[in-house]
Amino acid sequence: MSFAQIDALCRRLEALDHAQAMLGVDEAVNMPEGGGEKRAEAMSVLASMSHEMASAPHIADWIDKAQSEDLDDAQQAAVREFKRTYTNLTCLSSEFVARQVNARIRCEQLWRQLRPKGDWKDFLPTFENIVSLAREEAQRRADVLKLDPYDAMIEQYDPGSRQSEIARVFADLKSFLKAFIPQALDAQAQRRARRPLKTFRAVFPIERQKALGQALMQAIGFDFNHGRLDVSHHPFCGGVPSDVRMTTRYRTDEFLSSLMGILHETGHGLYEQNLPRDLGHWPSAKARGMATHESQSLFQEMQLSRRPEFWAFALPLARKHLGAENFEGFEVEDMLAHVHRVERGLIRVDADEATYPLHVILRFELEQELISGRLAPKDVPEMWDARMRDYLGLSTIDNPKDGPMQDVHWPSGAFGYFPSYTLGAMMAAQQWAAVERAVPDAGIQISRGDFTAINDWRRRNIWSKASTLSTPELMRQATGEPLSAKYFEAHLRARYLNG
């Protein structure tokens, strides 16, 4: 049977993916700087091997024959997703993949060295090479997929999404946010006049912060028998479903930025750990694109972990792990004043949920222009600054470290990824509305530190479906209607104007 051949190939590809994922995690977390050159070489060879195996010409015959075999529903879904993956893989040659992976890894390594210094001049030549390769990739994919080059890149992260529809939604959202943010800031000022913001006046040791993070991860449902938490330059969730690796970064003068990052990555980790394990080698059993992945991390961070009920549960744990004396006089309302804080800032990963989408929209607009060739890499700092001043009233013209050098995505060649973040926020708000209908006392359960019913809903409606459905159909089946921005906008109004 041709399906049996596909099944066997998927198991071999899964093993290679596992090896590449772990080498990538180690490269970001543990590898000494001097190991970079050989690590890049090893990962490019593995990527090339995997690509050659997965894109071999005879696989097309396997797919054609498997489609006519007597398969059950799960097997049919596996073949459909395998065919989609195969088509995307065959857009690129193994030679190009090896060349691109090597360049991406070297650029990311250079970014780690130069970003702290904001050294755009020395970074630019390597970045120009990455953009050139991204344009080549986009055109190669576009020729096969019959899509616009940037749409072909989006397809790799969020299958089915198109820039025209994203641009329409983002234009409306940008208009809403530019009017909403001043209103939210005014409402925040009025609340602070009634209840002044209590500040933390302590040093928070990293080990104690890590202990608090792990305690909350465990309560939420993260399985430490199949995952762990480490430190890296940029927080991420990697590894494989049976061995999920999460990272964060710490500051000792405050703990909330790290903690909220941990909770965000825990959302990613829960999704990975709850995908169908017995079919994990099939592409249909893997995560359904990055917008869905981001919906799970933002569901955890924004919809759950910034609620008053969550802090009724979490504040006693913070006192326990970070010292009760550091929270003297603090009540839930004081914690909410911190985690609901709206503030215009330069850094995307530190942004609040109201200003965050504007950071994403800026990147979406710039990378469209980079891929099309309308924007040259050397002009990115100037265009970045212009949009930051327009959208958030801030300038980065002499500060590339906190401007176009702040993210790892472009150095690693991930063009087309950024829209997923804000699409995910919209999806998360709509999913929470569905959870409230299905679990009317969800808030009470959260206040007790009980996430069982909420996780059961997510497992039943999102996690277990993996990639058997398109993103639009997944949302329709889970929530009863197509994706709509109305839930996200209503969520922001309720939290920041009525709170």
FENURZI-V933617 format. One line per field, one symbol per residue. psi: psi as a letter, one per 30 degrees, with the letter a starting at -180 (. if undefined). burial: I if it has 24 or more other C-alpha atoms within 12 Angstrom, else O. A space follows every 10 residues. Layout:
psi = ???
burial = ???
//
This chain:
psi = keeeeeeeee eeeeeeeeee eeeeeeefef klefgeeeee eeeeeeeeee eeefgkeffe eeeeeefglj lleeeeeeee eeeeeeeeef fkleeeeeee eeeeeeeeee eeefeffhie efeeeeeeee eeeeeeeeee eeeefhlkee eeeeffeikf kkeeeeeeee eeeeeeefee eeeeeeeeee efeejkkklk ilkjkeeeee eeeeeeeeef gkjffhllka klekklkabl efikjklakl kfflfeeeee eeeefeeeee eefgljefgf fkffglkilf eeeeeeefee eeeefgleee feefeeeeee ffjeffgkfk leeeeefefg kkkklfkefg llfefeeeee eeeeeefeee efgfkkefge eeeeeeeeee egglkgegif egcfgflfee eggikfeefe eeeeeeeeee eeeeeeeeif geeeeeffgj geeeeeeeee fdeffbgfll eeeeeeeefg llkkfeeeee eeeeefef.
burial = OIIOOIIOII OOIIOIIIII IIIIIIIIIO OOOOOIOOII IOIIIIIIII IIIIIIOOII OIIOOIIOOO OOOIIIIIII IIIIIIIIII IIIIOIIIII IIIIIIIIII IIOIIOOIII OOIIOIIIII IIIIIIIIII IIOOIOOIII IIIIIIIIII IIIOOIOOII IOIIOIIIOI IOOIIOIIOO OOOOOOIOOI OOOIOIOIII IIIIIIIIII IIIIOOIIII IIIIIIIIII IIIIIIIIII OOOIIIIIII IIIIIIIIII IIIIIIIOII IIIIIIIIII IIIIIIIIII IIIIIIIIII IIIIIIIIIO IIOOOIIOOI IIIIIIIIII IIIIIIIIII IIIIIIIIII IIIIIIIIII IIIOOIIIII IOIIIOIIOO IIOOIIIOII IIIIIIIIII IIIIIIIIII IIIIIIIIII IIIIIOOOOO OIIOOIIOII IOIIIOIIII IIIIIIIIII IIIIIOOIIO OOIIIOIIIO IIIOIIIOO
//
